[in-house]
Amino acid sequence: MSSIGPTGFILLIVVALLLFGPNKLPELGRAFGRTLREFKQGAKDIMDDDNEPRRREVGRNDVQKLDAEVVSQASHSENTNKDRRLPE
């Protein structure tokens, strides 16, 4: 499928002039530009919302549980690394 060439654009402009008249055309162009800009901004906001990590309020008990998990994982990885060392 081919794209619209220069003659296609000229034909579109002539049809738009015939349908809307020369006085309404700039107003329609501005409205179309505003609509396109708002659409792009909305799409960008949606994409930014998806990339942000979800945050929630954490209480003292939650922090203590997380600390215990981190200590447990650290000791587990330390034991695993000892097993992987080459004998001396």
CYANA upper distance limits for C-alpha pairs under 8 A (distance plus 0.5 A):
  4 ILE  CA      8 GLY  CA      5.90
  4 ILE  CA      9 PHE  CA      7.41
  5 GLY  CA      9 PHE  CA      7.06
  6 PRO  CA     10 ILE  CA      6.82
  7 THR  CA     11 LEU  CA      6.63
  8 GLY  CA     12 LEU  CA      6.70
  9 PHE  CA     13 ILE  CA      6.71
 10 ILE  CA     14 VAL  CA      6.73
 11 LEU  CA     15 VAL  CA      6.71
 12 LEU  CA     16 ALA  CA      6.59
 13 ILE  CA     17 LEU  CA      6.60
 14 VAL  CA     18 LEU  CA      6.74
 15 VAL  CA     19 LEU  CA      6.65
 16 ALA  CA     20 PHE  CA      6.40
 16 ALA  CA     21 GLY  CA      7.91
 16 ALA  CA     25 LEU  CA      8.00
 17 LEU  CA     21 GLY  CA      5.31
 17 LEU  CA     22 PRO  CA      6.29
 17 LEU  CA     25 LEU  CA      7.52
 20 PHE  CA     24 LYS  CA      6.36
 20 PHE  CA     25 LEU  CA      6.90
 21 GLY  CA     25 LEU  CA      7.03
 22 PRO  CA     26 PRO  CA      8.25
 23 ASN  CA     27 GLU  CA      8.30
 24 LYS  CA     28 LEU  CA      6.73
 25 LEU  CA     29 GLY  CA      6.69
 26 PRO  CA     30 ARG  CA      6.76
 27 GLU  CA     31 ALA  CA      6.74
 28 LEU  CA     32 PHE  CA      6.56
 29 GLY  CA     33 GLY  CA      6.63
 30 ARG  CA     34 ARG  CA      6.67
 31 ALA  CA     35 THR  CA      6.62
 32 PHE  CA     36 LEU  CA      6.63
 33 GLY  CA     37 ARG  CA      6.62
 34 ARG  CA     38 GLU  CA      6.67
 35 THR  CA     39 PHE  CA      6.65
 36 LEU  CA     40 LYS  CA      6.73
 37 ARG  CA     41 GLN  CA      6.71
 38 GLU  CA     42 GLY  CA      6.58
 39 PHE  CA     43 ALA  CA      6.69
 40 LYS  CA     44 LYS  CA      6.62
 41 GLN  CA     45 ASP  CA      6.66
 42 GLY  CA     46 ILE  CA      6.76
 43 ALA  CA     47 MET  CA      6.78
 44 LYS  CA     48 ASP  CA      6.64
 45 ASP  CA     49 ASP  CA      6.63
 46 ILE  CA     50 ASP  CA      6.93
 47 MET  CA     51 ASN  CA      7.03
 48 ASP  CA     52 GLU  CA      6.92
 58 VAL  CA     62 ASP  CA      6.52
 58 VAL  CA     63 VAL  CA      7.46
 59 GLY  CA     63 VAL  CA      7.00
 60 ARG  CA     64 GLN  CA      6.85
 61 ASN  CA     65 LYS  CA      6.76
 62 ASP  CA     66 LEU  CA      6.71
 63 VAL  CA     67 ASP  CA      6.62
 64 GLN  CA     68 ALA  CA      6.74
 65 LYS  CA     69 GLU  CA      6.78
 66 LEU  CA     70 VAL  CA      6.69
 67 ASP  CA     71 VAL  CA      6.72
 68 ALA  CA     72 SER  CA      6.59
 69 GLU  CA     73 GLN  CA      6.59
 70 VAL  CA     74 ALA  CA      6.57
 71 VAL  CA     75 SER  CA      6.71
 72 SER  CA     76 HIS  CA      6.66
 73 GLN  CA     77 SER  CA      6.63
 74 ALA  CA     78 GLU  CA      6.60
 75 SER  CA     79 ASN  CA      6.75
 76 HIS  CA     80 THR  CA      6.73
 77 SER  CA     81 ASN  CA      6.58
 78 GLU  CA     82 LYS  CA      6.90
 79 ASN  CA     83 ASP  CA      7.10
 80 THR  CA     84 ARG  CA      7.11
 81 ASN  CA     85 ARG  CA      7.07
